[in-house]
């Protein structure tokens, strides 16, 4: 399914926080203001800055093989802010190495960290029930600590959204590249 023709979903601070079952004050939510204008093919969402470990507590959405729990990338948090992440891979990015995929990025886009991609996919699923990336993975900017493998996410089926890792130099046909809009 191509999402470029569909209305771009927006999850503002209040709805994102409610979907994630968190309870900040109304003042905290209001402090973030309105979300940026939507972009076709992108999920616009409030990123509360949660780590992947924190995201594992959200209604059992992530696949329960949490091999990554002790790794730095899974424990890293971010500053709460609005983000825009593509709903699909960069066109033409399947079957390429990471460097070749990055060369396809438009200048106004960048590769997001894994926790941002997961947050976008989880929020979208919780609101719509739609599992984006059901049979493919996307590379993120995150790397594992031990072997410096690229963190990939996807294969979001009835068992949950998966987090895995893979080499940058292997052009697998089911691993594409995701991007986010630069702010």
C-alpha positions in Angstrom: 0.0 0.0 0.0 1.4 3.4 -1.0 0.7 6.1 1.7 1.7 9.1 -0.4 -2.0 9.6 -1.5 -3.5 9.1 1.9 -4.0 11.9 4.4 -0.9 12.3 6.6 -1.6 11.1 10.1 -0.9 13.6 13.0 -0.5 12.6 16.6 -0.2 15.8 18.7 1.3 15.8 22.2 -2.1 15.2 23.9 -3.1 12.2 21.7 0.4 10.7 21.7 0.7 10.9 25.4 -2.8 9.4 25.8 -2.0 6.5 23.4 1.1 5.7 25.3 -0.8 5.7 28.5 1.3 8.4 30.2 0.0 11.2 32.4 1.8 14.5 32.1 0.0 17.7 33.2 -2.0 19.8 30.8 0.6 22.5 31.2 3.4 20.1 30.1 1.3 19.1 27.0 0.5 22.7 26.1 4.2 23.7 26.4 4.9 21.8 23.2 2.4 23.7 21.1 0.8 22.6 17.9 2.4 20.0 15.6 4.1 21.1 12.4 2.2 21.0 9.1 1.6 17.5 7.9 3.7 16.1 5.0 2.3 13.5 2.5 3.7 10.1 3.3 5.0 11.0 6.7 3.6 10.4 10.2 3.7 13.6 12.2 3.9 12.8 15.9 4.9 14.0 19.3 8.0 12.0 20.4 8.0 11.9 24.2 11.7 10.9 24.1 11.0 7.4 25.5 13.7 4.8 25.2 13.0 1.5 23.4 13.0 -0.1 26.9 10.2 2.3 27.9 8.3 1.5 24.7 8.3 -2.2 25.6 5.7 -1.4 28.3 3.2 -0.2 25.7 0.4 -2.8 25.5 2.7 -5.5 24.3 3.2 -4.1 20.8 6.9 -5.0 20.5 7.9 -8.6 19.8 8.9 -10.2 23.1 12.4 -11.1 22.1 14.1 -8.2 24.0 17.8 -9.3 23.3 18.6 -5.6 23.1 17.6 -4.6 26.6 21.2 -4.1 28.0 22.4 -2.3 24.9 22.9 1.4 24.9 20.7 2.1 21.9 17.8 0.5 23.6 18.3 2.5 26.8 18.9 5.9 25.1 16.2 8.6 25.5 15.7 11.8 23.6 14.3 15.3 24.1 10.6 15.4 23.8 9.7 17.1 20.5 7.7 16.7 17.3 9.0 14.5 14.5 8.0 13.4 11.0 8.9 9.9 9.9 8.1 8.3 6.6 5.4 5.7 6.6 7.3 3.7 4.0 10.8 3.1 2.9 12.7 5.6 0.7 11.8 4.6 -2.9 14.4 2.3 -4.4 16.2 1.6 -1.1 15.5 -2.1 -1.0 18.4 -4.4 -2.0 21.1 -1.8 -1.4 23.9 -1.3 1.2 23.4 1.3 3.9 25.7 3.7 2.1 23.8 3.3 -1.2 20.5 3.8 0.7 21.7 7.0 2.4 22.8 8.4 -1.1 19.0 8.2 -2.0 18.0 10.6 0.8 16.5 13.9 -0.2 18.6 16.8 1.3 15.8 17.8 3.7 15.6 14.3 5.2 17.8 12.3 7.5 18.0 8.8 9.0 16.2 8.7 12.4 17.2 6.7 15.4 15.4 3.4 16.0 13.4 4.6 19.0 11.8 7.4 16.9 10.8 5.0 14.1 9.3 2.6 16.7 7.4 5.5 18.4 5.9 6.5 15.1 4.9 2.9 14.2 3.5 2.2 17.6 1.4 5.4 17.8 0.0 4.8 14.3 -0.9 1.2 15.2 -2.5 2.2 18.5 -4.7 4.8 16.8 -5.5 2.9 13.6 -4.8 -0.8 14.1 -2.6 -0.6 10.9 0.7 -2.4 11.1 3.1 -0.6 8.9 6.1 -2.5 7.5 4.4 -5.9 7.9 6.9 -7.9 5.8 10.0 -5.7 5.7 12.6 -4.1 7.8 14.1 -0.6 7.7 17.5 0.6 8.8 17.8 3.3 11.4 20.7 5.6 12.5 21.1 3.4 15.7 24.0 1.0 16.1 24.5 -1.9 18.5 27.2 -1.4 21.2 29.2 -4.7 20.8 29.5 -5.2 17.1 28.4 -1.9 15.7 25.6 -3.5 13.7 22.8 -1.3 12.2 19.6 -1.5 14.2 16.7 -2.5 11.9 13.0 -2.4 12.8 9.9 -3.8 11.1 8.3 -7.1 10.2 5.3 -5.9 12.2 2.9 -8.8 12.1 0.5 -10.3 14.7 3.4 -11.3 16.9 4.5 -7.7 17.3 7.0 -5.2 15.9 10.5 -6.5 15.8 13.9 -4.9 16.6 16.9 -6.6 15.1 20.4 -5.7 13.8 22.2 -6.3 10.5 25.4 -5.4 8.6 25.5 -2.2 6.6 27.3 -3.8 3.7 24.8 -6.5 2.8 22.1 -5.4 0.3 19.2 -7.6 1.4 16.0 -7.3 -0.6 13.7 -7.0 2.5 15.7 -4.2 4.2 15.0 -0.6 3.1 15.8 2.7 4.6 13.4 5.0 6.5 13.9 8.7 6.9 12.6 11.6 8.9 12.2 15.3 8.0 14.9 17.6 9.3 13.7 20.3 11.6 
